[in-house]
């Protein structure tokens, strides 16, 4: 049964507490970083065999980090903003000396030679990097089912997906295996799993967080962002990882406001827009009821509600699935077994080549011999065929086709023009409202395997999320209800570019007026 959002909640266990609560306890000396880290490691050990959120956990390294932080704190030495706080990281961010697989066989043995800027910032803030989380292969998917290594399950219902592509990060926070996590969002890959797992997730403005060290999927759309159990947690983590980076040419040189200090300041005269195109056929009745109830709560808090239109949003999914695969086709060309990626078995490949040559010679097929692929070409083909999964191959082929001679203008160039129209729709809407509110997905989470044979249905899951990536604006998802079967329902908020402060404050207003964020998944 759905839970009353105004009901009192019971006392939470240590691993169910928020990151903000942990930091206050650490600063007060009520718990040490080692004790906190060990508690999370024990929790991971006890339940992750059922959830599958983590690809790797290095307990010894995490406890060593925590012990060093405790030692400095005991000596009165300065410590960072996140000192002693465990953070899980999506496995598409480079971490020096660690495997960075992108959940793909082709990178199964790749050890990053450097730290991504976000990893460096987490280290500087004295976060404890507790483990690497599962994802859809190369972040291509919406259910974390395309991972080459394992399934990740939703902690609210182990027969259902946590969403994707950052499903491992979302599941780790929802199941209390990490208080904070890092994900990446190319078309909804932070916000969608946050909504399906009943936690808070945020995609910042494009360029607000450095992409240096993020393994690229679609370079003009990818953005790194935070997961947490509360809006305050997300504000704290965003404040830590945001900022200009000269190593990323798309990084914005704009000051980073103190989000964690301003998040509790309510917005006066708040104008909330709701998009008429988002409340139509296909939207689950329970989701619509929960989202409209959230709008009513904003109204009770003094906000005014305004209907707005995003007329080109109906083209957003089609536009995204031209631009993103095109950029993926280019970005993934480097994985060929020579520049990057595990090379196919050369003995097997050379034996096949020799057998083909012998067969053609015996048949006297000179044309066939002339057309016989070289050993190098065969190595490329076999490496990529064996290394990439079906969804990655599908998107590479879509993108290569869209960029090919004779089709570039008809598909890719046209998609770029529609992308601009989508951005203009948001610009016009934000002239009338401060925030846009609406559903994050058309329905609660679905069962594992339910959409495995229907890529189009999976792509349509991005209906409410891809527009923010195409426009480059920030978006946030927070819990706003539960279905009759007890599954989380998420509310999406969007703001103009670089207005994360407004977005977080608006989200906090709603969170403080309800208890949805206090509900926890129980396995």
Secondary structure, 3 states (H helix, E strand, C coil): CCCCCCCCCCCCCHHHCCHHHHHHHHHCCCCCHHHHHHHHHHHHHHHHHHHCCEEECCHHHHHHHHHHHHHHHHCCCCCCCCCCCEEEEECCECCCCCECCCCCHHHCCCECCCCCHHHHHHHHCCCEEEEEECCCHHHCCCCCCCCCCCCCEECCEEEEECCCCCHHHHHHHHCCCCCEEEEEECCCCCHHHHHHHCCEEEECCCCCECCCCECCCCCCCCEEEEEECCHHHHHHHHHHHECCCCCCCCCCCCCCCCHHHHCCCCCCCCEEEEEHHHCCCCCCHHHHHHHHHHHHHHHHCCCEEEEECCHHHHHHHHHHHHHHHHHHHHHHHHECCCCECCCCCHHHHHHHHHHHHHHHHHHCCHHHHHHCCCHHHHHHHHHHHHHCCHHHHHHHHHHHHHHCCCCHHHHHHHHHHHHHHHHHHHHHHCCCCCEEEEECCCCCCCECCCCCCCHHHHHHHHCCCHHHHHHCCCEEEEEEEECCCCCEEEEEEECCCCCHHHHHHHHHHHHHHCCHHHCCCCC
